[in-house]
Amino acid sequence: MLTGAVRMSDSGHTRRRVLGASGALAGLVTLSGCGLFGDDEEPPKGPDALQPVLDEALALASAYDRVILADQSLSERLTPLSQAHRAHAAELARVIGTTLPSGAASAAAGGADTVAGLRTAELAAQKTAVAACKAAPAGRAALVGSIAAARATHAEALR
């Protein structure tokens, strides 16, 4: 076994230097291909799967507010339900990592300008929450499942 430096040519390069440089170059090429240097773009993220549940919570809260505004005698009955939707929206926004809009939700809960309309909107939103719960990872399923249950309860309270 040779342990001394072996000259490869008159240029002053030894076999160790040449092999070491080759290995370093191969490693650099490999690392540059794996995104270590930040040249690979991360694929754009799609919307969060819980976004429709959040949007419906905001729309339902606004729909309740419109019904209460139209008939103040319903305030005591409907305000807790509106507040529940706002609490759901706040928690969903926290989980998703987004901020809630500062104004009222612009998306209307499909024709929910009466108590019967609110019930129909609650039932439709409950189906969305159930579907989201089935598709959600375990860490989110409990939250979405409780929102689905609350929406079903709200629909029954509006009978």
Backbone torsions as a table, in degrees:
resi	resn	phi	psi	omega
1	MET	NA	134.2	178.6
2	LEU	-89.0	129.3	178.2
3	THR	-113.9	-11.5	-179.0
4	GLY	-90.3	167.0	179.0
5	ALA	-72.1	132.7	177.5
6	VAL	-110.6	123.0	179.8
7	ARG	-76.5	130.3	-179.6
8	MET	-88.4	-28.4	179.3
9	SER	-162.9	-173.2	179.4
10	ASP	-79.0	-1.0	-177.5
11	SER	-75.6	-11.9	178.1
12	GLY	94.3	3.9	179.4
13	HIS	-86.6	135.6	176.0
14	THR	-98.1	164.2	178.5
15	ARG	-60.2	-40.0	179.1
16	ARG	-60.8	-43.7	179.2
17	ARG	-64.1	-43.1	-179.1
18	VAL	-65.1	-46.8	179.5
19	LEU	-65.8	-40.5	178.1
20	GLY	-63.3	-43.0	178.6
21	ALA	-66.1	-39.1	178.8
22	SER	-64.3	-43.8	178.2
23	GLY	-63.5	-41.6	178.6
24	ALA	-64.3	-40.9	179.1
25	LEU	-65.2	-42.6	178.4
26	ALA	-62.8	-41.7	177.8
27	GLY	-64.0	-40.4	179.4
28	LEU	-64.4	-42.6	178.5
29	VAL	-62.8	-42.5	179.0
30	THR	-63.6	-46.3	-179.6
31	LEU	-65.0	-37.0	-178.4
32	SER	-68.5	-24.5	179.2
33	GLY	-81.7	-13.2	-176.2
34	CYS	-99.5	6.6	176.6
35	GLY	86.3	9.7	-179.6
36	LEU	-60.5	-33.2	-177.4
37	PHE	-91.9	9.2	173.2
38	GLY	77.7	15.9	-178.5
39	ASP	-86.5	-13.3	176.6
40	ASP	-87.6	129.1	178.4
41	GLU	-82.1	140.1	176.4
42	GLU	-76.9	137.2	-179.8
43	PRO	-62.3	143.2	-178.4
44	PRO	-64.3	140.4	178.2
45	LYS	-78.5	141.3	174.5
46	GLY	-83.3	176.3	178.0
47	PRO	-65.1	149.6	179.8
48	ASP	-65.0	142.3	-178.8
49	ALA	-63.8	-21.0	178.9
50	LEU	-88.8	-3.3	-178.1
51	GLN	-58.2	-42.9	177.9
52	PRO	-61.7	-34.6	178.4
53	VAL	-67.3	-41.2	176.7
54	LEU	-63.6	-47.1	-179.6
55	ASP	-59.0	-41.8	179.0
56	GLU	-67.4	-36.6	178.4
57	ALA	-61.2	-43.9	178.9
58	LEU	-66.7	-40.9	179.8
59	ALA	-65.4	-40.4	178.6
60	LEU	-66.0	-42.5	178.1
61	ALA	-59.1	-43.0	178.8
62	SER	-66.2	-38.8	179.1
63	ALA	-63.8	-42.6	176.2
64	TYR	-59.7	-43.5	179.9
65	ASP	-61.3	-39.9	178.9
66	ARG	-64.9	-42.0	179.5
67	VAL	-65.6	-40.9	178.2
68	ILE	-63.7	-41.5	178.2
69	LEU	-62.3	-36.9	-179.6
70	ALA	-73.9	-29.4	-178.5
71	ASP	-144.3	94.3	-177.3
72	GLN	-60.6	-21.7	179.5
73	SER	-67.5	-16.1	179.1
74	LEU	-90.1	-3.5	-173.9
75	SER	-56.7	-48.3	-177.4
76	GLU	-62.3	-36.0	-178.4
77	ARG	-77.3	-38.6	-170.5
78	LEU	-97.9	-24.1	-177.7
79	THR	-58.0	-43.9	178.8
80	PRO	-60.9	-33.1	179.1
81	LEU	-70.8	-40.6	176.3
82	SER	-62.2	-43.5	179.3
83	GLN	-64.8	-35.2	177.8
84	ALA	-63.0	-41.4	178.7
85	HIS	-66.1	-36.6	177.0
86	ARG	-66.2	-39.5	177.5
87	ALA	-65.0	-41.0	176.8
88	HIS	-61.8	-44.3	-179.5
89	ALA	-61.5	-42.1	-179.7
90	ALA	-63.1	-43.3	-179.5
91	GLU	-69.8	-40.2	177.3
92	LEU	-62.3	-42.6	178.8
93	ALA	-61.4	-39.9	178.4
94	ARG	-63.3	-45.0	-178.7
95	VAL	-65.8	-41.6	-179.4
96	ILE	-72.0	-31.8	-178.0
97	GLY	90.1	37.2	179.7
98	THR	-126.5	170.8	176.4
99	THR	-107.3	148.9	177.7
100	LEU	-77.3	146.8	175.7
101	PRO	-63.1	147.1	-176.7
102	SER	-75.1	-28.8	180.0
103	GLY	-95.2	-174.2	178.0
104	ALA	-68.6	152.0	179.1
105	ALA	-64.7	133.6	-177.8
106	SER	-81.6	-25.3	-179.2
107	ALA	-76.7	122.2	179.8
108	ALA	-83.8	145.2	175.0
109	ALA	-81.3	92.2	-178.2
110	GLY	-0.5	91.2	173.9
111	GLY	66.5	22.3	-176.3
112	ALA	-86.7	66.7	178.4
113	ASP	-109.4	7.0	176.2
114	THR	-136.3	170.1	177.6
115	VAL	-63.1	-40.7	177.7
116	ALA	-63.4	-38.9	177.3
117	GLY	-65.8	-37.7	176.3
118	LEU	-63.0	-41.2	179.8
119	ARG	-62.7	-44.3	178.5
120	THR	-61.9	-42.7	179.0
121	ALA	-65.3	-38.9	178.1
122	GLU	-62.9	-43.4	-179.3
123	LEU	-64.9	-41.2	177.9
124	ALA	-65.5	-42.4	-179.8
125	ALA	-68.1	-32.0	177.5
126	GLN	-64.4	-38.8	177.8
127	LYS	-63.9	-40.3	177.1
128	THR	-61.7	-43.3	-178.6
129	ALA	-67.4	-37.5	178.0
130	VAL	-64.2	-44.7	178.7
131	ALA	-62.3	-41.5	178.7
132	ALA	-66.1	-36.2	179.6
133	CYS	-65.5	-41.8	-179.9
134	LYS	-64.4	-33.2	-177.2
135	ALA	-90.9	-13.1	-173.4
136	ALA	-76.1	148.0	171.9
137	PRO	-67.0	161.6	-174.2
138	ALA	-52.0	-38.5	-178.0
139	GLY	-65.4	-20.7	-179.3
140	ARG	-108.0	-19.8	-174.0
141	ALA	-60.5	-38.6	-179.1
142	ALA	-63.5	-43.4	179.2
143	LEU	-63.0	-50.0	-176.2
144	VAL	-69.0	-34.9	176.5
145	GLY	-63.5	-39.6	178.4
146	SER	-69.2	-32.8	176.5
147	ILE	-68.4	-41.2	177.0
148	ALA	-60.4	-43.5	179.3
149	ALA	-64.9	-40.2	179.0
150	ALA	-63.7	-40.5	-180.0
151	ARG	-65.2	-38.6	176.6
152	ALA	-64.6	-40.5	178.3
153	THR	-65.0	-41.5	177.7
154	HIS	-60.1	-43.7	-179.7
155	ALA	-59.9	-40.7	178.8
156	GLU	-68.2	-36.4	179.9
157	ALA	-67.9	-21.5	-178.6
158	LEU	-90.5	3.0	178.5
159	ARG	-64.9	NA	NA
